[in-house]
Amino acid sequence: MSVTGLRKAYGTTVAVADVGFDVRAGEIFGILGPNGAGKTTTVESIAGLRTPDAGTIRVHGLDPVRDRAELTRLVGVQLQESKLQPKITVAEALELWSAFYADPIPSGELASRLGLADLLQQQFRTLSGGQQQRLSIALALVGRPKVVILDELTTGLDPRARREVWGLVRDVRDTGVTVLLVTHSMEEAQALCDRVAIISGGRVRALDTPDGLVSRAASATVTSFRASTTVDLEALRKIDGVASVRTDSGVITVEGAEDSALEVLSSLAAQGVSPSKLRVVEGSLDTAYLDLTADHVLETT
Ligand SMILES: Nc1ncnc2c1ncn2[C@@H]1O[C@H](COP(=O)(O)OP(=O)(O)OP(=O)(O)O)[C@@H](O)[C@H]1O
């Protein structure tokens, strides 16, 4: 799947200014970004649900606008907050969706794959958040798609239900389906995605593996320690690659590039300071994300 030069404005608001990326077959590709970044507009354009103003999208060679009918057979979509009729049962929803496809996955098989077998007669309104999400993934998979689009899949789920849903998404990927996942959650992107595009202000700001994004960020390494003697914090701030130095309740924390910890330790040695409770940890996607999405606002036409 490839997206090049995608642009979409609503009136004077430019939701997507210029977005491009390639998604490899069989990967979980994450689209991460703050509210209003243009994520939903991007994936709904890929699904053929919105018409871009400019740009080229190809999904297995198909143009989502021109080849809409064929595309719907190839792409399964679970859209943001997809709500079904409250009284529809799980079995009825699976049957209804199956009717759209020539060769659907049999309902019983799909229900047991997604842990819905005991819930078939239950009405949608009585399902828990996690069960509703499992059903929405099932509905996205009914037509044996090659690509599934999942938009804010685990928003509002408790930690156990989120992990369960993540396991299901990995299972889907492991059957060869390409997964395009929109998320706000750094933790989700780090746990689940093979590669992540960070979108902000309608543009791709970075695209890499989660680990690659962390190591590229200004705060790839976080070094913290206590010291019984005074530390020259200015000397630490001047070290090449150090992004920030702060003190909180006697703990000094230095964030910096990947190799900054060694430099920090040698500066402490030169100052005659021996640190205690020394910790050196890898920065998280959280800090990388904040570095990469700082201060981007949407453009206007
Ligand atoms: N149908 C629409 N009509 C008018 N403006 C829209 C429409 N859809 C989106 N927008 C605007 O376009 C911008 C991008 O919205 P979009 O939903 O694509 O972002 P998002 O990254 O998915 O946000 P969120 O994380 O909040 O869902 C926002 O400013 C939004 O208000």
PDBQT file of the ligand as one rigid body, heavy atoms in Angstrom, charges set to zero:
ROOT
HETATM    1  N1  LIG A 401     -15.933  15.942   8.007  1.00  0.00    +0.000 N 
HETATM    2  C1  LIG A 401     -15.240  16.991   8.471  1.00  0.00    +0.000 A 
HETATM    3  N2  LIG A 401     -15.645  18.258   8.283  1.00  0.00    +0.000 NA
HETATM    4  C2  LIG A 401     -14.945  19.317   8.727  1.00  0.00    +0.000 A 
HETATM    5  N3  LIG A 401     -13.767  19.207   9.392  1.00  0.00    +0.000 NA
HETATM    6  C3  LIG A 401     -13.304  17.980   9.619  1.00  0.00    +0.000 A 
HETATM    7  C4  LIG A 401     -14.001  16.815   9.182  1.00  0.00    +0.000 A 
HETATM    8  N4  LIG A 401     -13.266  15.722   9.557  1.00  0.00    +0.000 NA
HETATM    9  C5  LIG A 401     -12.183  16.189  10.182  1.00  0.00    +0.000 A 
HETATM   10  N5  LIG A 401     -12.180  17.545  10.225  1.00  0.00    +0.000 N 
HETATM   11  C6  LIG A 401     -11.130  18.413  10.800  1.00  0.00    +0.000 C 
HETATM   12  O1  LIG A 401      -9.893  18.035  10.207  1.00  0.00    +0.000 OA
HETATM   13  C7  LIG A 401      -8.847  17.982  11.184  1.00  0.00    +0.000 C 
HETATM   14  C8  LIG A 401      -8.239  16.596  11.225  1.00  0.00    +0.000 C 
HETATM   15  O2  LIG A 401      -9.219  15.679  11.679  1.00  0.00    +0.000 OA
HETATM   16  P1  LIG A 401      -8.998  14.101  11.766  1.00  0.00    +0.000 P 
HETATM   17  O3  LIG A 401     -10.267  13.516  12.316  1.00  0.00    +0.000 OA
HETATM   18  O4  LIG A 401      -8.503  13.587  10.487  1.00  0.00    +0.000 OA
HETATM   19  O5  LIG A 401      -7.834  14.022  12.847  1.00  0.00    +0.000 OA
HETATM   20  P2  LIG A 401      -7.400  12.859  13.817  1.00  0.00    +0.000 P 
HETATM   21  O6  LIG A 401      -5.916  12.904  13.828  1.00  0.00    +0.000 OA
HETATM   22  O7  LIG A 401      -8.041  11.571  13.437  1.00  0.00    +0.000 OA
HETATM   23  O8  LIG A 401      -7.975  13.352  15.205  1.00  0.00    +0.000 OA
HETATM   24  P3  LIG A 401      -8.488  12.535  16.502  1.00  0.00    +0.000 P 
HETATM   25  O9  LIG A 401      -7.295  11.900  17.077  1.00  0.00    +0.000 OA
HETATM   26  O10 LIG A 401      -9.027  13.626  17.368  1.00  0.00    +0.000 OA
HETATM   27  O11 LIG A 401      -9.527  11.569  16.029  1.00  0.00    +0.000 OA
HETATM   28  C9  LIG A 401      -9.504  18.419  12.491  1.00  0.00    +0.000 C 
HETATM   29  O12 LIG A 401      -9.246  19.810  12.653  1.00  0.00    +0.000 OA
HETATM   30  C10 LIG A 401     -10.963  18.153  12.281  1.00  0.00    +0.000 C 
HETATM   31  O13 LIG A 401     -11.753  19.037  13.035  1.00  0.00    +0.000 OA
ENDROOT
TORSDOF 0
